[in-house]
Amino acid sequence: MGRERGGALTATAALPHRRARRIPLAIVATALSVGLVVLTIAVALTLGPANVSLVNVRDVITNHLGVTDIPVRVAADAIVWQERLPRALVAAACGAGLGLCGIILQSLLRNPLADPFVLGVSSGASTGAVLFGVFGIGGGILTLSGGAFLGALVAFGLVLVVSRFTGGGTASFILAGIAATQFFSALTSLAVFAFADSDETRGVMFWLLGSLEGVRWDDVVLCAVVVLIGSVVAVASVRPLDAFAFGDDVAASLGIHVARTRMLLLVLTALIAATLVSVAGAIGFVGLVLPHAARLIVGSRHARVIPVTIGLGMVFMIGVDAVSRVAFAPTPLPVGVGTALIGVPVFVALLVRRRRRA
């Protein structure tokens, strides 16, 4: 009997151990990001001068989605569906898109200080908005946002041309972006100072500081589609992005077409940034700070960094916009001011933590 028991133990020990299947960290990070974003949006929709509960928010959204038919006050329905929900969704798209642009640019340019505005799109959009808003260029065919979008594309094109004629490397691209930013900022200041009256100046400056006032569902659709396309392309490009972080030679040795891939991703980031800036104005520090925060959480692999940065960007922008609306009611603080006030201390804290870890 002892032999049988010993033989059974031996046979059991000889069986191969089955390893528990581990869920990839990228999937876990994506799921957590989605849950946190949904929770943040739900809380943000309850904040404001008018009292709206989470139950009201749930009923309004499910009614419009055709899931339920619950009686809701007309005022609550209008506040949630026509005002706060589009604003929260545009804020989420801006946070995700600008954070995504920051990830791509920091990898392509191998510069930890690169953000979407190194492309010159922010200053170009400002100039385009001023030209169309103050001077009425276009005869009213294009709005302020349309002028901003065209101005952003013109600025990016100028950066590409200048960088090409000055060597075409990453250093040339960054310097060309800085030059374009200063040039278009000067044009914007000149136009506002010399030609705009007080009402035009106030309206343009409020837009330049970043504002989500008056966004509608068509803005939600535009921003969401652009950011979704950018996210899909970025996720499909995680291998090149990982390689670019180590230099062009490493990327080329892995079979990546360096020039073509870099141009594709640069154009993608320019289109995302131009679209978001044209809708919400200049919003700084999002694309600079959040990629660094994501890397501290999940490491440097882009398969993990991208979903975490997108989630952090959504939560950050929704939260900043909600606080800006509530803390300075009835006149909301421009969201670009809020991101800078919060982003600068956070960025300094990240730098200190990074130095301690090093």
C-alpha positions as CSV (number, residue, x, y, z in Angstrom):
1,M,0.0,0.0,0.0
2,G,2.9,2.3,0.8
3,R,4.4,1.6,-2.6
4,E,1.1,2.4,-4.3
5,R,0.9,5.7,-2.4
6,G,4.5,6.5,-3.2
7,G,3.9,5.7,-6.9
8,A,0.8,7.9,-7.0
9,L,2.8,10.8,-5.5
10,T,5.6,10.2,-8.0
11,A,3.1,10.2,-10.9
12,T,1.4,13.4,-9.6
13,A,4.8,15.1,-9.3
14,A,5.6,14.1,-12.9
15,L,2.5,15.7,-14.3
16,P,3.3,19.1,-16.0
17,H,2.1,22.1,-14.0
18,R,-0.5,24.1,-15.8
19,R,0.3,27.8,-15.9
20,A,-2.5,30.1,-15.2
21,R,-3.3,32.3,-18.1
22,R,-2.2,35.8,-17.4
23,I,-4.3,38.6,-18.9
24,P,-2.0,41.0,-20.8
25,L,-1.3,44.2,-18.9
26,A,-2.4,46.3,-22.0
27,I,-5.9,44.7,-21.8
28,V,-6.1,45.3,-18.1
29,A,-5.0,48.9,-18.5
30,T,-7.5,49.5,-21.2
31,A,-10.4,48.1,-19.2
32,L,-9.5,50.1,-16.1
33,S,-9.1,53.3,-18.2
34,V,-12.6,52.8,-19.8
35,G,-14.2,52.2,-16.4
36,L,-12.5,55.3,-14.9
37,V,-13.5,57.5,-17.8
38,V,-17.2,56.4,-17.6
39,L,-17.2,57.1,-13.8
40,T,-15.6,60.5,-14.3
41,I,-18.1,61.5,-17.0
42,A,-21.0,60.4,-14.8
43,V,-19.8,62.5,-11.9
44,A,-19.0,65.5,-14.1
45,L,-22.5,65.6,-15.5
46,T,-23.9,66.2,-12.1
47,L,-21.7,69.2,-11.4
48,G,-22.9,72.7,-12.2
49,P,-25.2,75.5,-11.1
50,A,-28.3,73.3,-11.8
51,N,-28.8,70.3,-9.5
52,V,-28.8,67.1,-11.5
53,S,-28.5,63.7,-9.8
54,L,-26.8,60.6,-11.1
55,V,-30.2,59.0,-11.4
56,N,-31.3,61.9,-13.6
57,V,-28.2,61.5,-15.7
58,R,-28.8,57.8,-16.1
59,D,-32.5,58.3,-17.1
60,V,-31.7,61.1,-19.6
61,I,-29.0,59.1,-21.4
62,T,-30.9,55.8,-21.5
63,N,-34.0,57.6,-22.8
64,H,-32.1,59.2,-25.6
65,L,-30.4,55.8,-26.4
66,G,-33.9,54.3,-26.7
67,V,-33.3,51.8,-23.8
68,T,-35.9,53.4,-21.4
69,D,-38.8,55.8,-21.5
70,I,-38.6,57.4,-18.0
71,P,-40.3,60.8,-17.4
72,V,-37.6,63.4,-16.9
73,R,-37.8,67.1,-16.3
74,V,-37.4,69.1,-19.6
75,A,-34.7,71.3,-17.9
76,A,-32.7,68.3,-16.7
77,D,-32.9,66.7,-20.1
78,A,-31.7,69.8,-21.9
79,I,-28.8,70.4,-19.3
80,V,-27.5,66.8,-19.5
81,W,-28.0,66.0,-23.2
82,Q,-27.6,69.3,-24.9
83,E,-25.0,71.0,-22.7
84,R,-23.0,68.9,-20.2
85,L,-22.7,65.6,-22.1
86,P,-21.4,67.0,-25.4
87,R,-19.0,69.2,-23.4
88,A,-17.7,66.2,-21.4
89,L,-17.3,64.1,-24.5
90,V,-15.3,66.8,-26.3
91,A,-13.2,67.3,-23.3
92,A,-12.5,63.5,-23.2
93,A,-11.6,63.6,-26.9
94,C,-9.3,66.5,-26.4
95,G,-7.5,64.8,-23.5
96,A,-7.2,61.5,-25.4
97,G,-6.1,63.1,-28.7
98,L,-3.5,65.6,-27.3
99,G,-2.1,62.9,-25.1
100,L,-1.8,60.6,-28.1
101,C,0.0,63.3,-30.1
102,G,2.4,63.7,-27.2
103,I,3.2,60.0,-27.1
104,I,3.9,59.9,-30.9
105,L,6.0,63.0,-31.0
106,Q,8.1,62.1,-28.0
107,S,8.9,58.8,-29.7
108,L,9.5,60.1,-33.2
109,L,11.6,63.1,-32.1
110,R,13.3,61.3,-29.2
111,N,12.6,64.4,-27.1
112,P,10.8,64.1,-23.7
113,L,9.7,67.8,-24.0
114,A,7.9,67.3,-27.4
115,D,4.2,67.9,-27.3
116,P,1.5,68.6,-30.0
117,F,2.3,72.3,-30.2
118,V,5.9,71.7,-31.3
119,L,4.4,71.2,-34.8
120,G,3.3,74.8,-34.8
121,V,-0.4,73.9,-35.1
122,S,-1.5,75.9,-32.0
123,S,0.0,79.2,-33.0
124,G,-1.1,78.7,-36.6
125,A,-4.6,77.9,-35.5
126,S,-4.6,81.1,-33.4
127,T,-3.5,83.2,-36.4
128,G,-6.2,81.5,-38.6
129,A,-8.9,82.2,-36.0
130,V,-7.9,85.8,-35.7
131,L,-7.8,86.4,-39.5
132,F,-11.2,84.8,-39.9
133,G,-12.7,86.3,-36.8
134,V,-11.4,89.8,-36.8
135,F,-10.9,90.5,-40.5
136,G,-13.8,88.4,-41.8
137,I,-11.6,86.6,-44.3
138,G,-13.6,84.1,-46.3
139,G,-16.7,86.2,-46.4
140,G,-18.4,84.2,-43.6
141,I,-18.0,80.9,-45.5
142,L,-15.8,79.6,-42.8
143,T,-16.3,80.0,-39.0
144,L,-13.6,80.7,-36.4
145,S,-13.0,77.0,-36.1
146,G,-12.6,76.6,-39.8
147,G,-10.1,79.4,-40.0
148,A,-8.2,77.8,-37.0
149,F,-8.0,74.5,-38.8
150,L,-6.7,76.0,-42.0
151,G,-4.2,78.1,-40.0
152,A,-2.9,75.0,-38.2
153,L,-2.4,73.1,-41.5
154,V,-0.5,76.1,-43.0
155,A,1.7,76.3,-40.0
156,F,2.5,72.5,-40.1
157,G,3.2,72.8,-43.8
158,L,5.7,75.6,-43.1
159,V,7.4,73.5,-40.4
160,L,7.8,70.6,-42.9
161,V,9.3,72.9,-45.6
162,V,11.7,74.6,-43.2
163,S,12.9,71.4,-41.6
164,R,13.4,69.8,-45.0
165,F,15.6,72.7,-46.2
166,T,17.6,72.8,-43.0
167,G,18.6,69.1,-42.9
168,G,15.4,67.1,-42.3
169,G,16.5,65.6,-39.0
170,T,14.7,65.7,-35.7
171,A,16.6,68.6,-34.4
172,S,15.8,70.6,-37.6
173,F,12.1,69.7,-37.2
174,I,12.0,70.9,-33.5
175,L,13.8,74.1,-34.3
176,A,11.4,74.7,-37.3
177,G,8.5,74.2,-35.0
178,I,9.8,76.7,-32.5
179,A,10.4,79.2,-35.2
180,A,6.9,78.7,-36.7
181,T,5.3,79.0,-33.2
182,Q,7.0,82.3,-32.5
183,F,6.2,83.7,-36.0
184,F,2.5,82.9,-35.9
185,S,2.2,84.0,-32.3
186,A,3.7,87.4,-33.3
187,L,1.2,87.6,-36.2
188,T,-1.7,86.8,-33.8
189,S,-0.6,89.4,-31.3
190,L,-0.1,92.1,-34.0
191,A,-3.6,91.5,-35.5
192,V,-5.3,91.6,-32.1
193,F,-3.3,94.6,-30.9
194,A,-3.6,96.7,-34.1
195,F,-7.0,95.8,-35.6
196,A,-9.4,94.2,-33.1
197,D,-11.8,96.2,-31.0
198,S,-12.5,95.4,-27.4
199,D,-15.3,92.9,-28.0
200,E,-13.4,91.0,-30.7
201,T,-10.3,91.0,-28.5
202,R,-12.2,89.5,-25.6
203,G,-13.8,86.8,-27.7
204,V,-10.5,85.8,-29.5
205,M,-8.5,85.8,-26.3
206,F,-11.1,83.6,-24.6
207,W,-10.8,81.1,-27.5
208,L,-7.0,81.3,-27.5
209,L,-7.0,80.3,-23.8
210,G,-9.0,77.1,-24.6
211,S,-12.7,77.0,-24.2
212,L,-15.4,74.3,-24.4
213,E,-18.2,76.7,-24.3
214,G,-20.9,76.1,-26.8
215,V,-19.7,72.7,-28.1
216,R,-22.4,70.7,-29.8
217,W,-23.0,67.1,-30.9
218,D,-21.4,67.8,-34.3
219,D,-18.2,68.8,-32.5
220,V,-18.4,65.5,-30.5
221,V,-18.7,63.5,-33.7
222,L,-15.8,65.3,-35.4
223,C,-13.4,65.0,-32.5
224,A,-14.4,61.4,-31.7
225,V,-13.9,60.2,-35.3
226,V,-10.5,61.9,-35.6
227,V,-9.3,60.6,-32.2
228,L,-10.6,57.1,-32.9
229,I,-8.8,57.0,-36.2
230,G,-5.6,58.3,-34.6
231,S,-5.9,55.7,-31.8
232,V,-6.3,52.8,-34.2
233,V,-3.3,53.9,-36.3
234,A,-1.2,54.5,-33.1
235,V,-2.1,51.0,-31.7
236,A,-1.2,49.5,-35.1
237,S,2.2,51.4,-34.9
238,V,3.3,50.3,-31.5
239,R,6.3,48.4,-32.9
240,P,7.6,51.3,-34.9
241,L,7.1,53.7,-32.0
242,D,9.0,51.4,-29.7
243,A,11.8,51.2,-32.3
244,F,11.9,55.0,-33.0
245,A,12.5,55.6,-29.3
246,F,15.9,54.0,-29.8
247,G,16.8,55.9,-32.9
248,D,16.4,55.7,-36.7
249,D,19.2,53.1,-37.1
250,V,17.5,50.7,-34.8
251,A,14.1,51.2,-36.5
252,A,15.7,50.7,-40.0
253,S,17.4,47.5,-38.8
254,L,14.0,46.1,-37.8
255,G,12.7,46.6,-41.3
256,I,10.8,49.8,-40.7
257,H,10.6,52.3,-43.5
258,V,11.8,55.3,-41.4
259,A,11.0,58.3,-43.6
260,R,7.6,57.0,-44.7
261,T,6.5,55.9,-41.2
262,R,7.7,59.2,-39.6
263,M,5.9,61.3,-42.2
264,L,2.7,59.3,-41.8
265,L,2.7,59.7,-38.0
266,L,3.6,63.4,-38.1
267,V,0.8,64.1,-40.5
268,L,-1.6,62.1,-38.3
269,T,-0.6,64.1,-35.2
270,A,-0.9,67.4,-37.1
271,L,-4.5,66.5,-38.2
272,I,-5.5,65.4,-34.7
273,A,-4.0,68.5,-33.0
274,A,-5.4,70.9,-35.7
275,T,-8.9,69.4,-35.3
276,L,-9.0,69.6,-31.6
277,V,-7.5,73.1,-31.4
278,S,-10.0,74.3,-34.0
279,V,-12.8,73.1,-31.7
280,A,-11.5,73.8,-28.2
281,G,-8.7,76.3,-28.7
282,A,-5.2,76.1,-27.4
283,I,-5.0,73.6,-24.5
284,G,-1.4,73.1,-23.2
285,F,0.4,70.7,-21.0
286,V,-1.9,67.7,-21.7
287,G,0.3,66.2,-24.5
288,L,3.5,67.0,-22.5
289,V,2.6,65.7,-19.0
290,L,0.3,62.7,-19.5
291,P,2.7,60.5,-21.5
292,H,5.3,60.8,-18.8
293,A,2.7,60.0,-16.1
294,A,1.7,56.9,-18.1
295,R,5.3,55.7,-18.4
296,L,5.7,55.9,-14.7
297,I,2.7,53.7,-14.2
298,V,3.1,51.0,-16.9
299,G,6.6,51.4,-18.3
300,S,7.8,52.5,-21.7
301,R,6.2,49.9,-24.0
302,H,3.7,51.7,-26.3
303,A,1.3,48.8,-26.2
304,R,0.7,49.8,-22.6
305,V,1.5,53.5,-22.6
306,I,-1.1,54.3,-25.3
307,P,-4.3,53.1,-23.6
308,V,-3.2,54.5,-20.2
309,T,-2.4,57.9,-21.7
310,I,-5.7,58.0,-23.5
311,G,-7.5,57.1,-20.3
312,L,-5.5,59.6,-18.2
313,G,-6.1,62.3,-20.8
314,M,-9.9,61.8,-20.8
315,V,-10.1,61.8,-17.0
316,F,-7.8,64.8,-16.7
317,M,-9.6,66.9,-19.2
318,I,-13.1,66.1,-17.9
319,G,-12.0,66.8,-14.4
320,V,-10.3,70.1,-15.2
321,D,-13.3,71.3,-17.2
322,A,-15.8,70.3,-14.4
323,V,-13.7,72.1,-11.8
324,S,-13.3,75.1,-14.0
325,R,-17.1,75.3,-14.5
326,V,-18.0,74.9,-10.8
327,A,-15.2,76.9,-9.1
328,F,-15.6,80.0,-11.1
329,A,-19.3,80.0,-11.8
330,P,-21.2,81.7,-13.3
331,T,-18.3,82.6,-15.7
332,P,-16.3,79.4,-16.3
333,L,-12.5,79.5,-16.3
334,P,-11.0,78.8,-19.8
335,V,-10.0,75.2,-19.7
336,G,-6.5,75.9,-21.1
337,V,-5.8,78.0,-18.0
338,G,-7.0,75.1,-15.8
339,T,-4.8,72.6,-17.5
340,A,-1.7,74.8,-17.2
341,L,-2.4,75.6,-13.5
342,I,-2.7,71.9,-12.7
343,G,-0.3,70.6,-15.3
344,V,2.8,72.6,-14.2
345,P,2.8,71.3,-10.6
346,V,2.1,67.8,-11.8
347,F,4.9,68.0,-14.3
348,V,7.4,69.2,-11.7
349,A,6.3,66.4,-9.4
350,L,6.9,63.9,-12.2
351,L,10.3,65.2,-12.8
352,V,11.2,65.0,-9.1
353,R,9.9,61.4,-8.9
354,R,11.7,60.4,-12.0
355,R,15.0,61.8,-10.7
356,R,14.6,59.9,-7.4
357,R,13.9,56.6,-9.3
358,A,17.0,57.2,-11.4
